[in-house]
Amino acid sequence: MKIASISENIKIEKRISVTPEIAKKYISLGFEVSLSENYGNHLGIEDKEYKDLGVSISKDEKEIISNADIIIQLGLFDDDKSSLLSENQTYIGVLNPYENKDKLDNLVKKNINIFSLELLPRITRAQSMDILSSQANLAGYKAVVESFANFEKAIPMMMTAAGTIPAAKVLVVGAGVAGLQAIATAKRMGAIVFATDVRMSSKEQVESLGGKFLTVSGAENLETDGGYAKEASEDFKMKQEELLSETLKKIDIVICTALIPGKKAPVVIKEDMINNMNPGSIIYDLAAIQGGNTAHTKVDEIVEKNGVKIMGESNILNKLPTSASNLYAKNVFNFVSNLYDKENKKINISLEDEIIDKTLIK
């Protein structure tokens, strides 16, 4: 069977889906691997490195797509390339099925097997394939590093002969994978860290990393069976606002990570809260691409309000493309291995397998 990937638009997406290490693993499984010319050049991976492993490199992207049994990408092809896909091909990526519903439905009608990996179930067997966790982990780390780089004071407490510099205070909104990594990173760098989340199960995790969990009075546990956050009631939102308003008066840096799958990101930090923050404070909004957790977040812009900088990027992982590619490629390889019938050398789409059933676009 032939597995293929072509270059992404590197102005938008610098990650790649097949690293040399993973190409070698596909070949050892019996796959033929085809990639487009200069596939990993921007990450310092020359075509020769792939060729030496037995990978086929071609200038002709149309031919690569047409001949492939399985195509692996980060996102969905544009309309021109999607039109090249044909019956019984398998397409795997992070396809944003909520926004791309119509396009994906059209591909399903052409009998193309479409798998969107952000739909993976939160089960033990799927952990090695969990692209949301691996990528969010890096995003949480990088958000802290970017925030600290823009903060014009020292982060750890420093005791000097001239006086003491207090430690920076960081608030992490949303203690999922990205939030927990943000807490761990900020704590390692010497900050005092607070965190809040609508899921009460997060409290123990936050505290185990040395953060202080801010609990809303009479809090309800807003967690889905799949482990994601669900939308809060109006009463909870009001209590959370009161708690945040008071907390933000003493916070230097805020990392926002609150997302609800398939919906616009909740606006957690309102304009009046920002007005109460100290000038020079930083808000890094990881939810920017889904509308943002603040009243003023703009994608790929630094917005300044009353001396507070609000940052948010369309793809923070473009600042860590090598690490992110290594993890993504391994996640996808594990997914393909589960999908591949090694004895008969074919794709086995068994809907009795929860991993396949949940990720297949029907």
N, C-alpha and C positions, 0 to 999 in steps of 0.2 A: 504494500500500500504506500501511497505517496502522501507525505505531509509537507505543507508549505506555509511560508509567511512572506509577505512583501513589506517594504519600507513604509513606515507611518509618515505623516507630514510632520517633520521634526520641529517645525515652528509651533506645533500644538502638542505633540507627543514625542518625547525623546526615548521612552522605554522601548525595548524590543521584546519579542515573545519567545525567541529561540537563541539562547547563548551557545557558545561552542561546547561547553560542558554538557548541556542538555541535548544538543544535536547528536553528540556521541552516544547518549543514552537511547535516543530514538533509533539510531542506526543499529544499535545492539539488539533492539527489539524486533528488527527486521524491516523498519520503514526506510523508504528512500526520502531524503530531505532536500527540498528545493527552496532557495532564498533568492531575493532580488539582489542585484549588484549593489555594492557599497552598503549592505544591510546594517552592519554594525560599525561603520567607519567613524561616526560621530562619537562613539564610545571608545574609540581606540582599538576596535576589533577589525583587523584587515580581512578581506575576502579569502586570502591565502590560508588563514587559520581555519576557516570553515572547509575550504577545498582539501586541505591536508587530512581532514577527518572523513572525507568522502561525500561532502555536501555538494550538490549541484548549484552553481551560481549562474544566473541569467539576467540579461538586460530586459528581456521580454516579460513584463508583468502579466500581460494577458495570457500568455502561454502558461506561465506558472499557475495562475488561478484556474485556467481551464483543465489542466492536467491533474490537479490535486484531488485526492480523496478527502483529506482533512486540511482545513485552512485555519491557522491560529493567528489572531491579531489582538491588539489592545481594545480597539473599538470597532464600530460598524463601518464597513466600506461606504464610500460615497455612492451616489446613484449609478454613476458610470461603471464602477467596478462591480457593484452589486448585480448589475445586469448580466455580468459574465458568469455568475454562479448558475449551476445547473442541477437537475434532479439527482438526488441521492448523495450529493456532496455534504460534508459536515463542516459547519463553521462555528468556531469557539472563540469567545472573547468576553469583554465586559461591555455589554451591549445596551445598557440603560433602557430596559424594556418598557418602563413607564413613559419615557419621552419618545421612544422610537417605535411605539406600538404598531402604527400603520405600516412602516417599512418592514418590520419583522413579520407581520401578518402576510405581507405580499411574498416574502421569501418562503414562508411555511406553505403557502398555496402552490409554490413551485416544487414542493416536496424536497426542500433542503432542510437538513437537520440542523437546527440552530440551538446552541447551548450558551446561556448567559451566566457567567460564573458568580456574579454577585447574588444569585438566587440559591446558592449552595445552602443546604440545611445545616443548622448548628448541631452536628452530631460528631461523636468522637472519630468515626471513620473518615469524615470529610475534613478533618483539621489540616492534613497535609496539602489539601487543595484550596484552602480558604484564602482566596486572594484579598478579600476585604480586610482580614486580620493582618496579613503580611504587609500590605500597602499602607494601612492605617497606622501600623506600628511606626513605620518610617516617617509618615506625615506628622504624627504627634511629636516625634523627636525633632524634626526639622522646623516645625512651627515655633518651638521653644528657642532653638538656635537663632532663627530669623528675628524673633522678638527681642532676644537679648542683644543682638547685634544693633538693633535700632534704639535700644534703651540707653540713655545717656548717663547712667549711673552704674556703679559696681553692683554685682549680683550678690556675692556672699558678704557676710559681716566681716569687716576688717578692723582690727584694733591697732591703732598706730599711736606714736608719740604725740601726733597732732590732734588726736581724737578718734572716736569710733565711728565707722561708717555702718549704718544698720543694714541688715540683709533685706533684699527686695522681697516684696510679698506678691505671690502669684496665685491667681484664681483660675482653676480649670473648670469650665462649664461642660458637663457631659463626661462621664467616666467610663466610656467604652474602651476599645483597644487603643485608639488614638489618645484619648484622655489619660489613660493609665500610663502610657509611655511618656506623655507630656509631664505628668506628675513625677515620674521616676527621673526624667532628665533634669527638670528644674530643681528637684531635691538634690541630685548629685552635684549640681553646680552651685549649691549653697543657698538657694532661695527658701523662704518659708512658704509652704504650699497649702492652699485650701482647695476644696473641690465640692461640686454639687452635681446631683444626678436625680432623675425622677425614679430610678430603680433603686430600691432600698438594698438590694443585694450588692450594690457597688460599695457600700459603706466599709465593709470588711476589707475589700481589695484596696481602697484608697488608704485606709489606715495602715495596712501592711506595708505600704510604700512610704510611710512617714508623712502622709498628708492629713489634714484635718477635714473631716466630712461635715459639710453644712447641712443640717437636717431641717426641712420645713416642718413647722409644728403641725401635728396631725397628718403627717405625710401618708399618701397612699402609694402602693407599689405599682408603678406604671410600666410593667414589663410584659412583653408578649411571650407566648410559649416558646418562640424561637430565640428568645434572649435579647430582642431589640426593644428600644423605647417606643411607647405608644403615646398618643396625644393626651395631654393633661386636661383635667376639668378646669372650669373657670375659677373655682374656689382655690384649687391648688396653684394656678397661675398667679392669682392675687397674692397669696401667701409667699410664693417664691419671689415675686417682685419686691415685696417688702424686705425680705431677707437680703436679696441682692443689692437693693438700694443702699442699705446700711453697710454691707460688706465692702462695696465698691469704693466707698469714701477712703478706705485705708489700703486699697490694692494698687500695685504698680503696674502689673502685667496681667492681662486676661487672655487665656487660650480658649476659644469657643469651638466645640466639637459636636454640638447637639444636632442630630439628624433624625428624621422619621422616614423610613424607607418608602419611596414612591410619592412623597409629599414635599411641599415647599418647607424649607428649614424654619423652625419656630423662631420668631423674634423674641429673644430672651432679654437682651440688653436694650432698653428703651432710651429715647433721647434724654429724658430727665436724669436717668442714671449716669449717662455719659457726662452730663453737665456737672454732676456731683464728684466726678473723679478728679484727681490731682493733675494739673498740667504736666506734661512729660510722660504720662502713662501710655502704655501700649495695649491695643486689643488686636490679637491675631485671630482672624475668623476662618477656621477650616471649612465652615459650611458656606463659604462665599458663593460657590458655583451653584448651590441650590437656594439662593436668595439671601443667605446670611443670617446669623444670629443677632445682629445688631441693626439698629434703625438706619445706619448710614453706610453699611458695607457696600463697596463697589469692587467688582472683580478686576484684579490686576492694577489696582490703584491704591495709593496711600491717601486716605481721607483724613484731614485734620479738623477736629471739632473742639473748640475751647482748649487747645493745647494737647488734646488726646489724639494719638495716631491710631487709625483703624486700618488694618492691613488684611488683604485677602487675595489669594491667587487662584487662577483657573486650574492649575495643576502644579501643586507644590513639589510633586515627585519628579518634575523635570529638573529639579535642583539636586536630585539624588538618583539620576537615571541608571547608573551602573548597579548600585545596590538593589534598587527597585526591580530592575530587569532580571537580576539573578534570582530573586525570590519569586517573581511572577512566572518566569520560565519553569521553575521547579514545581510551582502549584499546578500549572497547566499540564506538565508532564505526568504528574500523579493523577490528574483527572483523565487524561488520555489513556494511561495504563489501565485504569478502572473500566474504561469504555471499550478497550481493545481485547478481542478474543484471540489470544496468542496461538492457540492450537489451530484454529481455522483461518487465522490472519484476516480478520474482518472486524468491522465495528458491530458491537452487539448492544442495541438499544433496548434494554430490558426495563420496562416501567415498574417492575417489581423492586428494582434497586432505587431506593429513595433519592440517592444522589443524582441519578440520571433523570428520574421522574420530576424532581423539583427544578432542575436547571434547563430541561428541554422546553423550548417555546412551542406551545401547541396551538 
